[in-house]
Amino acid sequence: MTTRLIRWFVARYGVDMNEAENADLASYKSFNEFFTRPLKAGIRPLAAADFVCPVDGAISQFGAIDDHHILQAKGHRFTTTELVGGDATLAAQFRHGSFANLYLSPKDYHRLHMPCDGRLMRMIYVPGTLFSVNPTTARGVPRLFARNERVVCVFESPEHGPFVMVLVGATVVGSMATVWHGVVNSKRGNQLSEWTYADQDILLKKGEEMGRFLLGSTIVMLFRQGAIDFNKDWAPERPVRLGELMGNRLA
């Protein structure tokens, strides 16, 4: 049954198994094992850039944070405070900063990597709804990314200052996991949870794996003012690949 489901999924969504470390569909013991499959070594080389794209997917929106508002889609915005679970002090670090919303479709590689070097400081689990996060829903549901269940990962970069990676859940996302914690939302509840790591030395290098999704979802990144000058070729709805140039430090 598992193999039949995987074969159907590959055909339905056009998954490119030539890029997978293991292309044998019958060898996967579970759908989750297939879905979080690793890529072949070296297939996503890192660009010579200060910031690299952390995922395979497509750009939803990106650009400047308007005071503390993030553009979700035409006519829809949400605040950085809402996104990070109500922590106004954390959100204030990104006032007039930059953001990027990247959508992972079902066919995409679903491991998440670091855009730059970072030391882990905090992780916040924010309970919420589980709307779909596909482009059509993003255009139609107000404050979608600030309403769905999410995991907020706070980092400190020695070169770029604080930055945040927010893993946003969705309708069919069974779990969100990080490399330092494992599955974060195995027992869904209504309570916000927080973990602090400032007293630990958890350092992740640019391009290193930091987490993974089960099925399609979105990652939202926040950078402080003046930290990043985005790739001039980036545009909404443009496909992106892990490791490609996302941006460089502003001069």
WOKABEL-V966104 format. One record per helix or strand of 2 or more residues. SS is the DSSP state (A for helix, B for strand). FROM is the first residue (numbers start at 1). LEN is the number of residues. If there is no record, write none. Layout:
BEGIN
ss=SS from=FROM len=LEN
ss=SS from=FROM len=LEN
END
This chain:
BEGIN
ss=A from=2 len=12
ss=A from=17 len=3
ss=A from=25 len=3
ss=A from=31 len=5
ss=B from=51 len=2
ss=B from=57 len=8
ss=B from=69 len=5
ss=B from=76 len=4
ss=A from=80 len=4
ss=A from=88 len=5
ss=B from=98 len=7
ss=B from=111 len=3
ss=B from=118 len=9
ss=A from=135 len=6
ss=A from=144 len=3
ss=B from=150 len=8
ss=B from=161 len=8
ss=B from=176 len=3
ss=B from=182 len=2
ss=B from=193 len=4
ss=B from=203 len=2
ss=B from=209 len=5
ss=B from=217 len=7
ss=B from=229 len=2
ss=B from=239 len=2
ss=B from=245 len=4
END
